[in-house]
């Protein structure tokens, strides 16, 4: 049997397949925190200057968290990438001064986080908080 012999199915079949694929790719994982989810989405899709992934996370996991955008704005995050520029950073226990990217950044005095990021430490259902992998930048003395 070749691909030409396959029954293309109905439009409903294609719609269900597309929705399942999109959910697998873009929905928060079970127990995944907001910050790990946004980091994963930014790695795949980049920032569009809005809180699209943070809002999607909220809509899918904690729809009652209506103050999320305000909380992120107060942390200096007016778009998804600013969550990491101004709000949260990977906890220092994950950083390594001997990693190749760290050696390349030695002239700036900054040590980049590991790539790939560690697995999400998890949060409770309905939470929009960061897992223990993340620290607020203002609490790091910046």
Residue pairs with C-beta under 8 A, 6 or more apart in sequence:
8 14
25 44
26 41
26 56
27 60
28 37
28 57
28 60
28 61
29 37
29 120
31 120
31 122
31 123
31 125
32 40
32 120
32 122
32 123
33 120
33 121
33 122
33 123
33 127
33 129
33 130
33 131
33 133
33 134
34 54
34 57
34 58
34 68
34 123
34 127
34 128
34 129
34 130
35 83
35 88
35 130
35 131
35 133
35 134
36 117
36 120
36 130
36 131
36 133
36 134
37 53
37 57
37 120
38 53
38 54
38 57
38 80
38 83
39 84
39 117
41 53
41 56
41 80
42 53
42 80
42 81
42 84
45 53
47 79
47 80
47 81
48 79
48 80
49 79
50 79
50 80
51 69
51 72
51 77
51 78
51 79
51 80
52 80
53 80
54 68
54 69
54 72
54 77
54 80
54 83
55 68
55 69
57 128
58 65
58 68
58 128
61 125
61 126
61 127
61 128
62 68
62 126
62 127
62 128
64 126
65 126
65 128
68 128
71 128
72 78
72 83
72 87
75 83
75 86
75 87
75 88
75 136
75 138
76 82
76 85
76 86
76 87
76 137
77 83
77 85
77 86
77 87
86 137
87 136
87 137
88 130
88 134
88 135
88 136
88 137
89 113
89 134
89 135
89 137
89 140
90 113
90 114
90 117
90 118
90 133
90 134
90 135
91 132
91 133
91 134
91 135
92 135
92 140
94 113
94 114
94 117
94 118
94 133
95 102
95 111
95 112
95 113
95 114
96 102
96 111
96 114
97 111
99 111
99 112
99 114
101 112
101 115
102 111
102 112
105 111
105 112
117 133
118 133
120 131
120 133
121 131
121 132
121 133
122 131
123 129
123 130
123 131
